[in-house]
Amino acid sequence: MISFQTILVYIILAIAVGYLVKKFILPKALFASNKSNSKGCGQDNCGCH
């Protein structure tokens, strides 16, 4: 029988590995939001960001 602690350890491990993959392996452009990029650039889309 699998104990509650073992299940909890595997869940926390999966969350930690998922965070590390998101942070270091996947490209940042995949998670970029359009709202955060459009604030300081104006309407001409100068390509500075």
Summary of the structure (lengths in Angstrom):
residues: 49
radius of gyration: 19.0
end to end distance: 53.6
largest distance: 62.4
contacts: 71
relative contact order: 0.08
helix: 61%
strand: 0%
